[in-house]
């Protein structure tokens, strides 16, 4: 394996082990490398050899699996050794049949002191997340516009988001009533690990991540203006059947 290939493989293994909540076993890592098409990096084979690999696997699958695990273990042993230096604050070691990255015991005191100084994790309701998403994608946006998109009053949720410092005011909109505009904050970017709002996922990606169809909120049209009055009679038209049903109730009685 080339030095570049080894560095790439170690980087991927390190990322997997770091991201995992539980120790990652050799079998899990080997299966992931196979599924991701990364075995050539481990075995030192080229693309052409990789394409021909399935034809040779049936000859001795057990031996090949043992070879993969042996080479993978050797790479992990090198990574464990590289973390053992005094200049490293983390250590990689075997725990419960797998590999885990953690802070070294000698640094626990300083890490514990730092952790106490951190802000507690932000826990938001579905309504708050929904409102925050509307602001993130539509900013700067007013309260009536947010309520029109969501279909419910968002005043209380806005107060919560302001209190959590995830949103802030951004002046007033130049329309009748001059309503307050809202935008996301630096704390919002920090909490969600974003460089700027341009790193927000697209509508399609957002819909896949939520799985609940929240992306449909942003396709709502038309949006009410700052006075809260819709630009189109679409919503009153939807309300007509409800009025008719109330009028028909006495007749049924």
C-alpha positions in Angstrom: 0.0 0.0 0.0 1.3 3.5 -0.8 1.8 6.1 1.9 -1.0 8.1 0.5 -3.3 5.1 0.5 -2.4 4.3 4.1 -3.0 7.8 5.3 -6.4 7.8 3.5 -7.4 4.5 5.1 -6.3 5.5 8.6 -8.2 8.8 8.3 -11.4 6.9 7.4 -11.0 4.4 10.2 -10.3 7.2 12.6 -13.4 9.1 11.5 -15.6 5.9 11.9 -14.3 5.1 15.4 -14.6 8.7 16.5 -18.2 9.0 15.3 -19.3 5.7 16.8 -21.1 5.8 20.2 -19.9 2.2 21.0 -16.6 0.4 20.4 -16.3 -0.7 16.7 -15.2 -4.3 16.1 -12.9 -5.6 13.5 -15.8 -7.4 11.8 -17.8 -4.2 11.6 -14.8 -2.2 10.2 -14.1 -5.0 7.6 -17.7 -5.1 6.5 -17.9 -1.3 6.2 -14.7 -1.2 4.1 -16.1 -3.9 1.8 -19.5 -2.1 1.4 -17.8 1.2 0.7 -15.4 -0.3 -1.9 -12.4 0.5 0.3 -10.8 -2.9 0.5 -8.3 -2.1 -2.3 -6.8 0.5 0.1 -6.3 -2.1 2.8 -5.2 -4.9 0.5 -3.0 -2.7 -1.6 -4.7 -3.7 -4.9 -5.5 -1.5 -7.8 -8.9 -0.9 -9.4 -8.4 -3.6 -11.9 -7.5 -6.2 -9.3 -10.5 -5.1 -7.3 -12.9 -5.7 -10.2 -11.5 -9.2 -10.6 -11.6 -9.9 -6.9 -15.1 -11.5 -6.7 -14.0 -14.3 -9.1 -11.2 -15.3 -6.7 -13.1 -15.0 -3.5 -15.0 -18.4 -3.7 -11.6 -20.2 -3.8 -11.0 -19.7 -0.1 -13.4 -17.2 1.5 -12.3 -18.0 5.1 -8.6 -17.4 4.3 -9.4 -14.2 2.6 -11.5 -13.0 5.5 -8.7 -13.9 7.9 -6.2 -12.0 5.7 -8.4 -8.9 5.7 -8.8 -8.9 9.4 -5.1 -9.5 10.0 -4.1 -6.5 7.8 -6.9 -4.4 9.3 -5.6 -5.3 12.8 -2.1 -4.3 11.8 -3.3 -0.9 10.6 -5.3 -0.4 13.8 -2.3 -1.4 15.9 -0.2 1.3 14.2 -3.0 3.9 14.9 -3.1 2.8 18.6 0.7 3.3 18.8 0.5 6.7 17.2 -2.0 7.9 19.8 0.2 6.6 22.7 2.6 9.5 22.5 2.7 12.1 25.3 1.8 14.8 22.9 -1.6 13.3 22.1 -4.6 14.1 24.3 -6.7 11.2 22.9 -6.1 7.5 23.0 -7.3 4.6 20.8 -7.7 1.4 22.6 -9.6 -1.9 22.6 -12.8 -1.9 24.7 -15.3 -4.7 24.9 -14.1 -6.4 21.7 -13.9 -3.2 19.7 -11.9 0.0 19.2 -12.8 3.3 20.8 -11.3 6.9 20.8 -11.4 8.7 24.2 -9.5 11.3 26.2 -6.5 10.0 28.1 -7.1 9.5 31.9 -4.4 12.0 32.8 -6.4 14.7 31.1 -9.8 14.0 32.6 -9.5 16.8 35.2 -9.0 19.6 32.7 -11.6 18.1 30.3 -14.1 17.9 33.2 -13.5 21.5 34.2 -13.9 22.6 30.6 -17.2 20.6 30.2 -18.7 22.4 33.2 -18.1 25.7 31.5 -20.0 24.7 28.4 -23.6 25.7 27.7 -26.1 22.9 28.3 -27.3 21.3 25.1 -30.3 23.0 23.4 -33.4 20.8 23.4 -36.1 22.1 21.1 -39.6 21.0 20.5 -40.8 20.0 17.0 -42.6 23.3 16.8 -39.5 25.3 17.7 -37.4 23.3 15.2 -40.0 23.9 12.5 -40.0 27.6 13.2 -36.2 27.8 13.3 -36.1 26.0 9.9 -38.5 28.6 8.4 -36.3 31.4 9.7 -33.1 29.8 8.5 -34.3 29.3 5.0 -36.4 32.5 4.6 -34.5 35.0 6.7 -35.0 37.8 7.2 -38.6 37.1 7.8 -41.4 38.5 10.0 -43.6 36.8 12.5 -46.8 37.0 10.3 -44.9 35.5 7.4 -43.6 32.6 9.7 -47.2 32.0 11.0 -48.6 32.0 7.5 -46.0 29.4 6.4 -46.6 27.2 9.4 -50.3 27.7 9.5 -50.3 28.5 13.3 -49.4 31.4 15.4 -45.6 31.4 16.1 -45.3 34.2 18.7 -44.6 32.0 21.7 -42.1 29.9 19.8 -40.2 33.0 18.6 -39.9 34.1 22.2 -38.3 30.7 23.1 -35.8 30.9 20.1 -34.9 34.5 21.1 -34.3 33.4 24.7 -32.1 30.5 23.5 -30.2 33.1 21.3 -30.7 31.0 18.2 -32.4 33.9 16.4 -32.2 37.7 16.7 -34.0 40.8 15.3 -32.9 42.1 12.0 -34.6 45.5 11.8 -38.1 46.2 10.6 -39.7 45.5 7.2 -40.6 48.6 5.2 -44.3 47.9 5.0 -47.5 49.0 6.9 -46.9 48.4 10.6 -43.2 48.0 10.2 -43.1 44.5 11.7 -39.9 43.1 13.2 -37.7 40.9 11.0 -35.9 37.8 12.4 -32.7 36.0 11.4 -30.5 33.3 12.8 -27.5 34.0 15.0 -23.9 33.0 15.3 -25.0 30.6 18.1 -27.3 28.9 15.6 -24.3 28.3 13.3 -22.3 27.0 16.2 -25.0 24.7 17.5 -25.6 23.1 14.1 -21.9 23.1 13.0 -22.3 25.4 10.0 -19.8 27.9 8.6 -22.6 30.1 7.4 -26.2 29.8 6.2 -25.0 28.8 2.7 -24.1 25.4 4.2 -27.7 24.7 5.0 -28.9 21.6 3.1 -31.1 22.0 0.1 -34.8 21.5 0.3 -34.5 18.0 -1.1 -31.8 17.1 1.4 -33.8 18.6 4.3 -36.9 16.6 3.3 -34.8 13.4 3.3 -33.3 14.2 6.7 -36.6 15.0 8.4 -38.6 12.2 6.8 -41.7 14.0 7.9 -42.3 16.2 4.9 -41.4 19.5 6.7 -39.9 20.7 3.4 -43.5 21.1 2.1 -43.7 24.1 4.5 -41.3 26.1 2.3 -43.3 25.3 -0.8 -46.4 27.0 0.7 -47.6 29.8 -1.5 -48.5 32.6 -1.3 -46.9 33.8 1.9 -48.8 36.5 3.8 -47.2 40.0 3.7 -46.1 41.7 6.9 -49.6 42.7 7.9 -50.7 39.1 8.0 -53.1 39.4 5.1 -52.6 36.7 2.4 -52.0 37.9 -1.2 -54.4 35.3 -2.5 -57.9 34.1 -1.5 -56.6 30.5 -1.5 -56.8 30.2 2.3 -60.4 31.7 2.6 -61.4 29.2 -0.1 -60.2 26.4 2.0 -62.2 27.7 5.0 -65.5 27.7 3.0 -66.3 24.0 3.5 -65.9 24.5 7.3 -68.5 27.3 7.3 -70.9 25.2 5.2 -70.6 22.3 7.6 -71.6 24.5 10.6 -74.6 25.8 8.7 -75.7 22.3 7.8 -75.6 21.0 11.4 -78.9 22.5 12.5 -80.6 20.9 9.4 -79.3 17.5 10.4 -80.5 18.0 14.0 
